[in-house]
Amino acid sequence: MAGRSLSQWDCTELARQVTADELVDAISPQTIRRILAHHKLKPWRHHMWLTPKHPRDAEFYKRVNDVIDWYTRPLAEDEIVLSVDEKTSLQPRPRVHPTKPAQPGNQPALVEHEYARVGALQLFAAFDTRTGVVYGQCAERKRQAEFITFLTHVEQQVAPATRIIHIVCDNLPMHSGKQVQAWLKDHPRFQFHFTPVHCSWMNQVEQWFSILQRKRFRIADFASKADLRAKIEQFIEQWNEHAHPFNWSTKSVAKVMADVELKRAA
């Protein structure tokens, strides 16, 4: 950046630079901000993006459309579509001193900065795309064995009258390894549908994970892994009392894909 050791420009640094380059005798950060606003520029903002390793070809769009079809088409009475993924490395982080609740007089809750490390849990979750009901299970590790245990849990929870359980998930080897394939041969109710590579946004359970993160993990303060597990299970139970699906449509996805292609071409 013009020989400067900066990750991003701000108005103060820009004012110093244009003055040092003798483009103007003097200029204030406020004037720089007005100029940038006029040209609709915000150099202090950034977004992460990923250059796809796999081509956005006909096969890619076919898989996108296949997943959207499972999300949006009418289902038979004996089938459901579950969006499945894992939320990993959930740490209890018990605080060295107890968290203090908010007090009158605009006093916010006080959370001790220091915490203890007592391990972590992995949350396996399945989001019913038509009802919003969530099936969840915590595990110590994230391997095919734990994934199979979770699938067994889902099978036990889903009524026998449901003949087909469609699973939408990503392409992790854990979801398609030899152990999982062997398990699926003995459990014909399950049919897997994989999202395209680097399309985690197409997995509806990720939307639910964001709600979980915001409502339950904004402040991480759990006494132990057992306490953390119990609180996650309680959250899922209370969510299911008022569960709701997310409003996905073929049109909304088409808009997202068009925006992705526009940004990629820029």
N, C-alpha and C positions, 0 to 999 in steps of 0.2 A: 504493500500500500504506500506508494510514493516514497519508499525508503523508510517508512515508519513501522515500528514494532507495535502494531495494533491488530486486534482481531476484527474489530468493527469501528467505523467512524461514529462519532457523536458530533453535535453542533459545536461544542467548544473546540474539539480537535480540528474540525474542518475550518473554523475561523482562524486558528493558529496557522494552519497549513497554507491557506490562500494568502495570508499576510506574509508568511515566510517566503512564498513563491513570488511575492511582489505583484500579485494579480490586483490587489487593492492596497491602499495605504493602511486602512484599518477597517474592521468589520466586527460586529457583535454576533455572539451565538444566536441571539434572537432574530437577527436579520437572516442568518443562515437558515434557521428553522422556517422563516416565512418563504424564502426562496425554494426550499425543498418542498414545502407544502404546496406551493404554486405548481410545481412540476410533479406532484404526487409521488415523491421519493421519501423513503424511510430507510436509510442505510444501516440503522441500528437494529433492524429486524432481520430475522432469518428463519428459514424452514429447512428441516432435514428432508432429503429425498434420496432415492436409491436408483442408480442406473441399472436397469434390468439385465441380468446375465443371460436370461432366456428371451428369445425374440417375441415381440408382441405380434405373433402371426395368427393365422386362421385357427390353429389349434388352441392358442391362448384364449381367443375370444369365444371359442366353442365351450371351453371349460368354464369361463365366466358365465356364459348364458345358461349352461347346465345347472350351475349352482343357483343362479337367480330363479331358474324354473322351479327348483325344489323349494325355494323360499316363497314363491308367489302362486304357484298353481293350486287349484283345489285338490285336497287330499281325500282319499277314500276313508271310510270310517275306521278301517283296520290298519292304518299306517300313520306314523308321526315322523317329523323331521327334527333332529336334534343337532344343534351346533355345539361342537366339542373342542375344548382346548384346556391348557393348564396355566394357572397363575403361580409362578414359581418363587422360591426363596422368600416366603412370608415369615418375617422375623417377629417374635414376641416383643423384644426390646423393653423389658421391664425397667422402669425408671429408678434411679438411685434414691430419689425422694418422691413421695406421692404427688400425683397431678392434683392441682387445686382448682376447684370449679370457678366459673365466672361469678363476680360479685356485683352488687349494686354500685352505681357510680361509674359505669362504663369500664369496670375492671375486667379484663379478659381472663379466660382460663390460663393458668400458669402450668407449663409442662417443663419438667426438669430436663436440662440439656443432656446430661449424662445418663447412659443406660447400660445395662448388662447384655452380653451376647449369650444366648442360651439355645442356639441352633435355629432351625428354620423348618417350615412345612411347605409342601407342594399341594396346591388345590387343583383337583381334577373336577371339571364342571361341564354339564350339558344343559343347554338352553333350548327349551321347546319353542320353536319358531312360530307356532300358532297360538300358544296359550301364555308363553312367558314363564312357565314353571321351570324351576332349576333343580337339577339333580347334582349333588356335590359330594365329594369325599376327599379327605385330606390323607396324605401319605408322607412318609419320611423321605422317600426318594422318588425320582421320576425315571422309571424304566418301563420296559414292556410288561414286566410282572405287575407293577402297580397299575398300569393302564388296563391290563386284563382284569385285575381286581375291581377296578372302577366299572368296566363294562359289565361285569357280573352283577355289581350293585345296581346298575341301570336296569338290567334285565329283570332283576327281582322287583324293582319298583314299578316298572311299566306293566300294565294289566295284560294278562295272557290273551285277551281278545284282540290286542294289537298284534297283527300278523307280521308287519314289516316295520323295523326301526331304522330309518335312514340316518346315517351319521355324516355330517359335514365337518371336515377337519383339514388341517394343513398337511404338508408332505413330510413331516418329521419321520425319520426311520422308525421311531418308537411306535408310530401309528400304523405301520405297514410291515413290520418285521416278521420273521419266521414264526415266532411264538404267537403273535397276534393272528397271523394267517391260519395257523393250526387251530387256534381257539374259534375263529370264525367258521371253520368247516363244521364244527359241532354246534354252532349257534346260527342257524340259517335266517333267523329273524333280522339279523343285522346286515345292512348294506352300506358300504362306505362310498363317499363321494368327496374327492379331494379338491381343495381350492387351488388355483394356479400359484406358482412360486411367487413369493413376495407380495401376496395379496391378503395379508392378515385382516385388513379392513373388511373383507368379505365374510369374515367369521362373526356371526351375530353375538356369540358369547363374549366377544371382546367388548361390545357395548355394555354388557352387563358387568364385566370386570371393571370398567371405568366407574360404574355406579358403586360397586363394592369398594373400590379404592377411595372414592370421594366420601362415602358415608361411614366406612368402617375403619379405614387405614390412614386417613388424614393425620390422625394422632395414633401412633403405634405405641401402646402401653398395656401389655398383657403380662400376667404374672409368670406364665410358663407356656410351653408348647401345648400342654393339655388345656390350659385356659384359652389359648388362641384357637385351638380346634373347636372348643365348645362355643366360643363367640361366633366363629364362622358358621357353624351349624345352626346357631340361633338366628343369625342374619338370614340364611337361606330359608329357614322355616318361616320367619316373619315376612320375607319377600314373597313367598309363595301364597301367603294369605291374601295378598293384593297383587298377584302377578299380572303382568301385561306384556303383550308382544311388542316388537318394534315395527314401525310402519315402513316396510320395504316394498318397493315397486320396481317394475322393469324400467320405468321412466326415470326414477331417481338414480338408479344405477347407471343408466345410459349417460346421464348428466355428469356423474363422477368420472366415468371412463373418458368422456369427451374432454373434461378438464385435465385429466392425466395426460392425454395425448397432446393437448395444447401446450402444457408446461414442458413436456418432453421435447417438443419441436422448437421451443423458444431458445 
